Amino acid sequence: MIKNILNFKIFPAILLFAGSITGCLKDEGYDNGEYGSITGNTAGSKYVSIPAATRNPNVLGLVSKAGMQDVDLFSFSYDYEKAAESEITATVALNNALITDPAITILPTSAYAIPSLSQKFKVGQVISDPFKIQINTSLLDPAKKYGIAFTLSQVSDGIAIPSNLKNVIFTFTIKNKYDGVYSFRGRMDIPPDRSPDWVRTPFTYPYNVQLITTGPNTCKFYNEAFGQGFHPLMTPGTSGFGQTEATFTFDASDNITSVVNSYSPVTNGRAYSLNTSVSGSKYDAANKKVYAAYIMTQPGFAPMPLYDTLTYIKSR
């Protein structure tokens, strides 16, 4: 009985002591305005921040097309216990000095426009409408990665800017409309002594493949199971054909005009060419399918026709 009474008296005391310790803890960085909470309910101090700054660099894939297209980059966060009670203006400055990766090309000024360097919080908002830029992706090289960066430089009403959430970096890869992840079904017309029987009948590949943008109207073939260069009908262990990387070129009407083996270096003499005896090699935009009939040739062997059907699954 005495033991139980002692425990009952000691337990509240422990809680009181623990609470007093917690109440004394202070976050000096936060209190000094060095960084914000991005929670939207900060008590006491007001901050405006860029939550996307926590993910630098932010990567976006853009479709290649002529003319300016609007691109939503980020939104600002108003970090306070209440939503905006009056209009608040946040302003950024272009700051490409933040981009230090040599693999990233600074987005050329000729290819983009910034409608406004400022964005407003409307009354009642804790997250602003998106900050936008406009980009003409047809002026960019799909083989390059581009970047642009901004620093939150000013907020109206003297609202603080946290140092850890004021710089934001975006990188862009340019994708044409054929780019994406696809399922694969195909066959190959090949002599019986050269390969397993299944390649001569329509074969559904159990893995996904990709078409990867290499230019405004070209894509190279990528096998998710074995990496670049291995066609599903010529994968390791099923044939001796090895690495052959098909690159498709499309015209303005979505017809495939050429197929080449772009694998580099091509040391085995294997080449691809469009099978002109078969019609219908094209991209079917309505059903998001690619139909490709082409021929592989290599020294000492008869030409081997391939027939691919790629069905779009998702963006890459």
Order of alpha helices (4+ residues) and beta strands (2+ residues): alpha-alpha-beta-beta-beta-beta-beta-beta-beta-beta-beta-beta-beta-beta-beta-beta-beta-beta-beta-beta-beta-beta-beta-beta
